[in-house]
Amino acid sequence: MAVIHDTTLEPSKLELLASWLPSRPWYRGGAAGPEPAKAGGFRLDDPRGEVGIEFIVVTDASGPQPTTYLVPLTYRGAPLEGAEHALVGTMEHGVLGRRWAYDGCHDAVLVDQLVALIEGRAQAQDQNISDAPAREVIASCTGAGALSTDFTVTDDQDGTALTTPQGTTLRLHRALRPAPDGPFLPPQGAIGHVTGSWETPDGARARGAFAVVHSGSDSRA
């Protein structure tokens, strides 16, 4: 179980993201730079208790219209070898000391636990309270057999695709779109998904897909 510390972070997560988001191909904000505001998210537990795993949802109002982004992050007590390209930045944690924050799509610990969540082997945790489930995060898997975690990661204008050698694709929606009211209907051909909710700029609640899995025979996202 991850323990959430009530302490300081220098710089803050939002400050790190303000510097990092414009480097992403799926960033849709203004030229002057993003103004991210926290809108939601959840956590997953690392079974070994070594890596912090957080899926942050932030809304940026710097572009022509507000855009809400999903940013999976991992927090480590030492640099992750071979992941220099995925480093979001470093922070000084008031209890744990220096922490290295990574784009979690490039961190096997987060990917393994995201797959476990989709398969029903892991429980999404509240973003701000220790040992409390995130009940608004719903995962489903309809495919037969275990999902592979041997992924190649590709960022594009639509999000991040994690693709196995067999062609199965786990796509993370980086720029979130609210789903229509009513039960969530996964895209045609999807064999798994994660949905969640976030707060809109006007204070309402929106819900949509965070991640969708397509089999090798239909890898559309």
BALOBA-1460 file (C-alpha; in Angstrom, 3 decimals):
// residues 221
<rec num="1" residu="m" x="0.000" y="0.000" z="0.000"/>
<rec num="2" residu="a" x="1.368" y="3.411" z="-0.989"/>
<rec num="3" residu="v" x="1.565" y="5.958" z="1.823"/>
<rec num="4" residu="i" x="0.571" y="9.512" z="0.870"/>
<rec num="5" residu="h" x="2.699" y="12.045" z="2.745"/>
<rec num="6" residu="d" x="1.345" y="15.464" z="3.676"/>
<rec num="7" residu="t" x="4.518" y="17.382" z="2.884"/>
<rec num="8" residu="t" x="6.201" y="19.766" z="0.454"/>
<rec num="9" residu="l" x="7.461" y="19.248" z="-3.095"/>
<rec num="10" residu="e" x="9.937" y="21.581" z="-4.774"/>
<rec num="11" residu="p" x="9.165" y="22.147" z="-7.578"/>
<rec num="12" residu="s" x="5.536" y="21.060" z="-7.492"/>
<rec num="13" residu="k" x="4.128" y="18.448" z="-9.869"/>
<rec num="14" residu="l" x="2.198" y="21.122" z="-11.739"/>
<rec num="15" residu="e" x="5.369" y="23.175" z="-12.163"/>
<rec num="16" residu="l" x="7.153" y="20.138" z="-13.586"/>
<rec num="17" residu="l" x="4.306" y="19.489" z="-15.999"/>
<rec num="18" residu="a" x="4.211" y="23.117" z="-17.138"/>
<rec num="19" residu="s" x="7.793" y="22.705" z="-18.358"/>
<rec num="20" residu="w" x="7.341" y="19.202" z="-19.810"/>
<rec num="21" residu="l" x="3.948" y="19.226" z="-21.555"/>
<rec num="22" residu="p" x="4.983" y="21.430" z="-24.528"/>
<rec num="23" residu="s" x="7.557" y="18.795" z="-25.520"/>
<rec num="24" residu="r" x="4.841" y="16.195" z="-26.167"/>
<rec num="25" residu="p" x="3.383" y="15.647" z="-29.662"/>
<rec num="26" residu="w" x="-0.124" y="15.434" z="-28.173"/>
<rec num="27" residu="y" x="0.142" y="18.843" z="-26.455"/>
<rec num="28" residu="r" x="-2.535" y="21.252" z="-27.701"/>
<rec num="29" residu="g" x="-1.901" y="24.360" z="-25.623"/>
<rec num="30" residu="g" x="-0.866" y="27.885" z="-26.462"/>
<rec num="31" residu="a" x="2.570" y="29.078" z="-27.561"/>
<rec num="32" residu="a" x="3.100" y="30.934" z="-24.279"/>
<rec num="33" residu="g" x="3.141" y="27.638" z="-22.380"/>
<rec num="34" residu="p" x="0.607" y="25.620" z="-20.410"/>
<rec num="35" residu="e" x="-1.181" y="26.616" z="-17.232"/>
<rec num="36" residu="p" x="-2.023" y="23.173" z="-15.809"/>
<rec num="37" residu="a" x="-4.548" y="22.879" z="-13.002"/>
<rec num="38" residu="k" x="-5.274" y="19.636" z="-11.165"/>
<rec num="39" residu="a" x="-8.529" y="18.014" z="-12.296"/>
<rec num="40" residu="g" x="-8.343" y="14.465" z="-10.896"/>
<rec num="41" residu="g" x="-6.473" y="11.192" z="-11.116"/>
<rec num="42" residu="f" x="-5.685" y="8.021" z="-9.195"/>
<rec num="43" residu="r" x="-2.796" y="5.895" z="-7.981"/>
<rec num="44" residu="l" x="-1.659" y="2.301" z="-8.294"/>
<rec num="45" residu="d" x="0.454" y="0.393" z="-5.789"/>
<rec num="46" residu="d" x="3.883" y="-0.990" z="-6.636"/>
<rec num="47" residu="p" x="3.859" y="-4.527" z="-5.132"/>
<rec num="48" residu="r" x="7.458" y="-3.989" z="-3.977"/>
<rec num="49" residu="g" x="6.669" y="-0.638" z="-2.407"/>
<rec num="50" residu="e" x="9.575" y="1.086" z="-4.134"/>
<rec num="51" residu="v" x="8.020" y="3.156" z="-6.931"/>
<rec num="52" residu="g" x="5.250" y="5.723" z="-6.653"/>
<rec num="53" residu="i" x="2.645" y="5.374" z="-9.418"/>
<rec num="54" residu="e" x="0.215" y="8.186" z="-10.130"/>
<rec num="55" residu="f" x="-2.101" y="8.998" z="-13.015"/>
<rec num="56" residu="i" x="-2.587" y="12.768" z="-12.880"/>
<rec num="57" residu="v" x="-5.364" y="14.541" z="-14.762"/>
<rec num="58" residu="v" x="-4.736" y="18.233" z="-15.408"/>
<rec num="59" residu="t" x="-6.630" y="20.848" z="-17.378"/>
<rec num="60" residu="d" x="-4.753" y="23.501" z="-19.358"/>
<rec num="61" residu="a" x="-6.550" y="26.680" z="-20.387"/>
<rec num="62" residu="s" x="-3.721" y="28.216" z="-22.421"/>
<rec num="63" residu="g" x="-4.954" y="27.070" z="-25.844"/>
<rec num="64" residu="p" x="-7.971" y="28.078" z="-27.950"/>
<rec num="65" residu="q" x="-10.095" y="25.965" z="-25.620"/>
<rec num="66" residu="p" x="-9.332" y="24.141" z="-22.353"/>
<rec num="67" residu="t" x="-7.726" y="20.715" z="-22.804"/>
<rec num="68" residu="t" x="-7.631" y="17.999" z="-20.154"/>
<rec num="69" residu="y" x="-4.596" y="15.713" z="-20.169"/>
<rec num="70" residu="l" x="-3.886" y="12.318" z="-18.629"/>
<rec num="71" residu="v" x="-0.288" y="12.102" z="-17.373"/>
<rec num="72" residu="p" x="0.905" y="8.797" z="-15.860"/>
<rec num="73" residu="l" x="3.949" y="9.396" z="-13.669"/>
<rec num="74" residu="t" x="6.310" y="7.251" z="-11.637"/>
<rec num="75" residu="y" x="8.350" y="8.574" z="-8.734"/>
<rec num="76" residu="r" x="11.671" y="6.945" z="-7.898"/>
<rec num="77" residu="g" x="14.362" y="7.410" z="-5.284"/>
<rec num="78" residu="a" x="17.141" y="7.024" z="-7.884"/>
<rec num="79" residu="p" x="17.418" y="7.468" z="-11.670"/>
<rec num="80" residu="l" x="15.875" y="4.744" z="-13.823"/>
<rec num="81" residu="e" x="18.629" y="3.322" z="-16.000"/>
<rec num="82" residu="g" x="18.024" y="3.772" z="-19.710"/>
<rec num="83" residu="a" x="15.042" y="6.109" z="-19.227"/>
<rec num="84" residu="e" x="16.735" y="9.487" z="-19.575"/>
<rec num="85" residu="h" x="14.422" y="10.313" z="-22.495"/>
<rec num="86" residu="a" x="11.367" y="9.785" z="-20.255"/>
<rec num="87" residu="l" x="12.492" y="11.975" z="-17.343"/>
<rec num="88" residu="v" x="9.918" y="14.652" z="-16.554"/>
<rec num="89" residu="g" x="12.089" y="16.221" z="-13.843"/>
<rec num="90" residu="t" x="13.333" y="15.935" z="-10.271"/>
<rec num="91" residu="m" x="11.675" y="17.152" z="-7.080"/>
<rec num="92" residu="e" x="12.713" y="17.556" z="-3.466"/>
<rec num="93" residu="h" x="10.217" y="15.674" z="-1.296"/>
<rec num="94" residu="g" x="9.914" y="16.882" z="2.288"/>
<rec num="95" residu="v" x="10.008" y="13.313" z="3.665"/>
<rec num="96" residu="l" x="11.610" y="11.111" z="0.991"/>
<rec num="97" residu="g" x="14.236" y="13.504" z="-0.328"/>
<rec num="98" residu="r" x="15.058" y="13.743" z="-4.017"/>
<rec num="99" residu="r" x="12.580" y="12.042" z="-6.329"/>
<rec num="100" residu="w" x="12.952" y="11.378" z="-10.045"/>
<rec num="101" residu="a" x="9.642" y="11.725" z="-11.929"/>
<rec num="102" residu="y" x="9.232" y="9.776" z="-15.178"/>
<rec num="103" residu="d" x="6.656" y="9.511" z="-17.927"/>
<rec num="104" residu="g" x="5.177" y="6.279" z="-16.614"/>
<rec num="105" residu="c" x="4.496" y="4.836" z="-20.071"/>
<rec num="106" residu="h" x="8.256" y="4.203" z="-20.250"/>
<rec num="107" residu="d" x="8.476" y="2.636" z="-16.779"/>
<rec num="108" residu="a" x="7.835" y="-1.118" z="-16.632"/>
<rec num="109" residu="v" x="6.543" y="-0.906" z="-13.054"/>
<rec num="110" residu="l" x="3.659" y="1.361" z="-14.061"/>
<rec num="111" residu="v" x="2.915" y="-0.578" z="-17.250"/>
<rec num="112" residu="d" x="2.788" y="-3.891" z="-15.358"/>
<rec num="113" residu="q" x="0.358" y="-2.463" z="-12.814"/>
<rec num="114" residu="l" x="-1.807" y="-0.815" z="-15.452"/>
<rec num="115" residu="v" x="-2.165" y="-4.188" z="-17.166"/>
<rec num="116" residu="a" x="-2.951" y="-5.737" z="-13.777"/>
<rec num="117" residu="l" x="-5.666" y="-3.106" z="-13.268"/>
<rec num="118" residu="i" x="-7.228" y="-3.879" z="-16.666"/>
<rec num="119" residu="e" x="-7.142" y="-7.613" z="-15.926"/>
<rec num="120" residu="g" x="-8.699" y="-7.157" z="-12.490"/>
<rec num="121" residu="r" x="-5.569" y="-8.081" z="-10.526"/>
<rec num="122" residu="a" x="-4.997" y="-4.581" z="-9.109"/>
<rec num="123" residu="q" x="-7.225" y="-1.931" z="-7.514"/>
<rec num="124" residu="a" x="-7.069" y="1.757" z="-8.389"/>
<rec num="125" residu="q" x="-6.291" y="3.825" z="-5.293"/>
<rec num="126" residu="d" x="-7.427" y="7.290" z="-4.250"/>
<rec num="127" residu="q" x="-5.056" y="10.003" z="-5.358"/>
<rec num="128" residu="n" x="-4.958" y="11.806" z="-2.004"/>
<rec num="129" residu="i" x="-5.879" y="9.288" z="0.739"/>
<rec num="130" residu="s" x="-3.799" y="6.284" z="1.779"/>
<rec num="131" residu="d" x="-5.454" y="2.838" z="1.593"/>
<rec num="132" residu="a" x="-8.660" y="4.094" z="-0.039"/>
<rec num="133" residu="p" x="-9.979" y="2.780" z="-3.376"/>
<rec num="134" residu="a" x="-10.637" y="5.136" z="-6.287"/>
<rec num="135" residu="r" x="-14.206" y="4.035" z="-6.903"/>
<rec num="136" residu="e" x="-14.737" y="6.197" z="-9.995"/>
<rec num="137" residu="v" x="-11.989" y="4.326" z="-11.880"/>
<rec num="138" residu="i" x="-13.463" y="1.307" z="-13.662"/>
<rec num="139" residu="a" x="-11.444" y="-1.285" z="-15.574"/>
<rec num="140" residu="s" x="-12.640" y="-4.107" z="-17.776"/>
<rec num="141" residu="c" x="-11.030" y="-6.879" z="-19.819"/>
<rec num="142" residu="t" x="-12.969" y="-9.094" z="-22.222"/>
<rec num="143" residu="g" x="-10.039" y="-10.678" z="-24.051"/>
<rec num="144" residu="a" x="-8.979" y="-14.251" z="-23.389"/>
<rec num="145" residu="g" x="-5.628" y="-14.892" z="-21.724"/>
<rec num="146" residu="a" x="-3.175" y="-12.575" z="-20.021"/>
<rec num="147" residu="l" x="-2.039" y="-9.384" z="-21.742"/>
<rec num="148" residu="s" x="1.636" y="-9.156" z="-22.627"/>
<rec num="149" residu="t" x="3.681" y="-6.352" z="-21.029"/>
<rec num="150" residu="d" x="6.380" y="-6.447" z="-23.708"/>
<rec num="151" residu="f" x="5.478" y="-3.090" z="-25.247"/>
<rec num="152" residu="t" x="7.053" y="-0.675" z="-27.706"/>
<rec num="153" residu="v" x="6.041" y="2.875" z="-26.772"/>
<rec num="154" residu="t" x="5.093" y="5.457" z="-29.419"/>
<rec num="155" residu="d" x="3.814" y="8.995" z="-28.858"/>
<rec num="156" residu="d" x="1.759" y="10.684" z="-31.557"/>
<rec num="157" residu="q" x="-0.701" y="13.543" z="-31.843"/>
<rec num="158" residu="d" x="-3.537" y="11.369" z="-30.501"/>
<rec num="159" residu="g" x="-1.802" y="9.942" z="-27.428"/>
<rec num="160" residu="t" x="0.552" y="7.125" z="-26.490"/>
<rec num="161" residu="a" x="0.431" y="3.647" z="-28.008"/>
<rec num="162" residu="l" x="2.050" y="0.668" z="-26.274"/>
<rec num="163" residu="t" x="2.270" y="-2.128" z="-28.840"/>
<rec num="164" residu="t" x="3.327" y="-5.750" z="-28.351"/>
<rec num="165" residu="p" x="5.202" y="-7.808" z="-30.994"/>
<rec num="166" residu="q" x="1.882" y="-9.620" z="-31.586"/>
<rec num="167" residu="g" x="0.195" y="-6.321" z="-32.459"/>
<rec num="168" residu="t" x="-1.922" y="-5.853" z="-29.347"/>
<rec num="169" residu="t" x="-2.075" y="-2.130" z="-28.577"/>
<rec num="170" residu="l" x="-2.731" y="-0.441" z="-25.253"/>
<rec num="171" residu="r" x="-3.512" y="3.172" z="-26.091"/>
<rec num="172" residu="l" x="-3.528" y="5.877" z="-23.451"/>
<rec num="173" residu="h" x="-5.735" y="8.830" z="-24.261"/>
<rec num="174" residu="r" x="-3.619" y="11.847" z="-23.365"/>
<rec num="175" residu="a" x="-6.082" y="14.571" z="-24.374"/>
<rec num="176" residu="l" x="-9.232" y="13.345" z="-22.654"/>
<rec num="177" residu="r" x="-12.676" y="13.580" z="-24.184"/>
<rec num="178" residu="p" x="-15.890" y="13.281" z="-22.158"/>
<rec num="179" residu="a" x="-18.009" y="10.301" z="-23.126"/>
<rec num="180" residu="p" x="-21.742" y="10.675" z="-23.785"/>
<rec num="181" residu="d" x="-24.057" y="10.240" z="-20.816"/>
<rec num="182" residu="g" x="-25.015" y="6.679" z="-19.988"/>
<rec num="183" residu="p" x="-23.002" y="3.450" z="-19.748"/>
<rec num="184" residu="f" x="-19.546" y="3.623" z="-21.323"/>
<rec num="185" residu="l" x="-19.416" y="1.918" z="-24.722"/>
<rec num="186" residu="p" x="-15.859" y="0.860" z="-25.627"/>
<rec num="187" residu="p" x="-14.699" y="1.314" z="-29.222"/>
<rec num="188" residu="q" x="-15.430" y="-1.492" z="-31.663"/>
<rec num="189" residu="g" x="-12.911" y="-4.288" z="-31.296"/>
<rec num="190" residu="a" x="-11.656" y="-3.228" z="-27.842"/>
<rec num="191" residu="i" x="-10.751" y="-6.088" z="-25.495"/>
<rec num="192" residu="g" x="-10.113" y="-3.969" z="-22.409"/>
<rec num="193" residu="h" x="-10.351" y="-0.433" z="-21.102"/>
<rec num="194" residu="v" x="-9.999" y="1.905" z="-18.130"/>
<rec num="195" residu="t" x="-12.414" y="4.775" z="-17.578"/>
<rec num="196" residu="g" x="-12.344" y="7.525" z="-14.995"/>
<rec num="197" residu="s" x="-13.739" y="10.931" z="-14.138"/>
<rec num="198" residu="w" x="-12.350" y="14.419" z="-13.707"/>
<rec num="199" residu="e" x="-13.479" y="17.921" z="-12.838"/>
<rec num="200" residu="t" x="-14.214" y="20.302" z="-15.697"/>
<rec num="201" residu="p" x="-13.269" y="24.017" z="-15.564"/>
<rec num="202" residu="d" x="-16.871" y="24.914" z="-14.674"/>
<rec num="203" residu="g" x="-16.851" y="22.541" z="-11.677"/>
<rec num="204" residu="a" x="-18.900" y="19.733" z="-13.259"/>
<rec num="205" residu="r" x="-17.815" y="16.098" z="-13.499"/>
<rec num="206" residu="a" x="-16.879" y="14.476" z="-16.794"/>
<rec num="207" residu="r" x="-16.174" y="10.839" z="-17.517"/>
<rec num="208" residu="g" x="-14.287" y="9.178" z="-20.348"/>
<rec num="209" residu="a" x="-11.755" y="6.592" z="-21.457"/>
<rec num="210" residu="f" x="-8.255" y="6.747" z="-20.000"/>
<rec num="211" residu="a" x="-6.930" y="3.674" z="-21.815"/>
<rec num="212" residu="v" x="-8.207" y="1.162" z="-24.368"/>
<rec num="213" residu="v" x="-6.751" y="-2.199" z="-25.442"/>
<rec num="214" residu="h" x="-7.135" y="-3.574" z="-28.960"/>
<rec num="215" residu="s" x="-6.065" y="-7.037" z="-30.050"/>
<rec num="216" residu="g" x="-3.535" y="-7.632" z="-32.799"/>
<rec num="217" residu="s" x="-6.324" y="-8.320" z="-35.251"/>
<rec num="218" residu="d" x="-7.828" y="-4.882" z="-34.605"/>
<rec num="219" residu="s" x="-5.340" y="-2.411" z="-33.154"/>
<rec num="220" residu="r" x="-7.384" y="0.693" z="-33.866"/>
<rec num="221" residu="a" x="-7.761" y="3.158" z="-30.975"/>
